[in-house]
């Protein structure tokens, strides 16, 4: 068996960086979930805990891609999460900005894979592009509902319970490493 190679293309370097971005996003979503948990808003907390788990799964999907391609994986440090929110609207706005940033990064990945003629890489990121359309739309909706609810956070929490129930894992997603489910 040959030893894994270092990332050799710009696409591989950007994709490697995306592991850290996904873990950072997972950590931030956890901080948001904890805020809502401490505020006794269980459905918002559950939603963001689920988002944190999903971002971690995305990082693991990228790791699996590298393992399958026999490319070295080095895990980056995780950035500190923003906390200490002054109201329930701030973490939702932060989550929207985070999803927009992740979308821009994934679009750059797709563009770079295409420019470099890396058809396997381009195909790999397609699922993530579709996923980000849903993620940004959901966060836009939460921002709007949060504004409408104003100080009545129970309306916001009830909306999340009613409309954003935790969905089962998406079919067609890239595999996780080590046979994880």
Buried (B, 14 or more C-beta within 10 A) or exposed (E): EEEEEEBEBBBBEBBBBBBBBBBBBBBBBBBBBBBBBEBEBEBBBBBBBBBBBBBBBBBBBBBBBBBEBEBEBEEEEEEEBBEEBEEBBBBBBBBBEBBBEBBEBBBBBBBBBBEBEBEEBBEBBBBBEBBBEEBBEBBEBBBEBBEEBEEEBEBBBBBBBEEBEEEEEEEEBBBBBEEEE
